[in-house]
Amino acid sequence: MTCDEAEVMLHALIDDELDAGHARDVEAHAATCQRCAAQLAAYRDLQHAMQRNNLRYAAPASLRRSIDRAVPSTVTTSRRTLLKGFAIGSLASAVAASGLTLLVVREDQDKRILGEAVSAHLRSLQADHLSDVLSSDQHTVKPWFNGRIDLAPPVIDLTAQGFTLIGGRLDFIDGKPVAAIVYRRREHVINLFVAQGVEIPVTSPRLERVHGFNVRRWTDQGLNFLAISDLNRDELEEFATKFERAARPAGAT
């Protein structure tokens, strides 16, 4: 395991989100890597510090007294109405704020996961990182994933359509294992990440530009797909369309 692979799983390790095998691999790497061990220790210290401190904040009693002073005591009904209005307004504000917070969190998570996909793509372009199983035979690549990941990724031979299957490997995005199926178009490499449980899906196919790379995302048959390459937009869209069509079960529309 490399430092880059371990780094994306450190948070998942301290949150008990890794299976026993991957947790053991990360801990074994950290035991021999000073940098990753220090990072893991820092994360654990932060986690313990947050657990020890009371992060809840209760409004002081002086707030109620301030409201009582601001509202005449003789106007009991009006005061109750006013306080009820405060409560309703606060609730509406809280609902609006929670919606905005959720939107911001989702956008931040989306950017982070796309950034991790770009990093995984760049790592794969380094020597000996592109494929764990090097083969242009889909019947060799597909069964290689058995037992290594909890899904059966579709592996399609698109050589006749101009996209040569190179092989596959196990990679990590959002601290979770994903299948990476590798294709080549002339000198351009296409990494197709296939996952379950990783928040990379969209409700409809989306083509976008991220850190200089073109990215095409879609969902199909309960799986999330993310194709990334420096290939131009039209050709990456062509790849995704041909892959989707070939992966679709016979008779499906």
C-alpha positions, 0 to 999 in steps of 0.5 A, a space after each residue: 500500500 502506498 502513502 497516497 492510498 493510505 491517506 484517503 483511508 485514514 479518516 475511514 479507519 478512525 471512524 470504523 468505516 473500513 472492513 477488517 482487511 482494509 483496516 489491517 492494511 492501513 494499520 500495517 502501512 502506518 506501522 512502517 511509515 513515519 509520515 502516515 503514522 504521524 497523520 493518523 496520530 493527529 487525526 486520533 488526537 483531534 477525534 479524542 479532543 472533540 469527544 472530551 469537550 462539550 460542543 453543545 451551547 445552551 442559551 443563557 437564562 439572561 436571554 429570557 430575562 432580556 426578552 421579559 424586560 423588552 416586553 411589558 408584563 401587562 401585555 401577557 397575551 401579546 407577549 405570548 404571541 410575540 414569543 410564539 412568533 419568535 419560535 416560529 420564525 426561529 424554526 423557519 430560519 433553522 429549516 432554511 439554514 439546514 437546507 442551505 447547509 445540506 446543499 453546501 455540504 453536498 457541494 463540498 463533498 462533490 468537489 472533494 470526491 471529484 478531486 480524489 478521482 482526479 488524484 487516482 487518475 494521476 496516480 494511475 499514470 505513474 509507472 506500474 500503477 495503471 493496472 493490477 491485471 493487464 489484459 485486453 480480454 474482458 473475460 480475464 479482467 472481469 473475474 479478477 475483481 471477484 473477492 476483491 470488491 463487493 460488486 461485479 463491475 461490467 467490463 466491456 470490450 470496446 476495441 471495435 468501437 475505437 476504445 481499447 481495453 487495457 485492464 483493471 485495478 482496485 482503487 479508492 475514492 472517498 475511502 472506499 474501494 472502487 473498481 477501475 477499468 482502464 481503456 486507451 484511445 490513441 495515446 489517451 488513457 481513460 479510467 472508468 471508476 465503478 462503485 457502490 456506496 460512493 457518492 459520485 452519482 448524478 440523477 442524469 449523465 453529466 459531462 464536466 471539466 475538473 482540474 484540466 480533465 474531462 469527467 463523465 458521470 452516470 448511474 446504471 443498474 444500481 452502480 455509479 460510474 465516473 469516466 475521467 481522461 484528458 480525451 476531448 469532451 466529444 470523444 469521452 461522451 462517445 466512450 460513455 455512450 457506447 459503454 452504456 449501450 453495450 452494458 445494457 441488458 439485452 431487451 432493455 431500453 
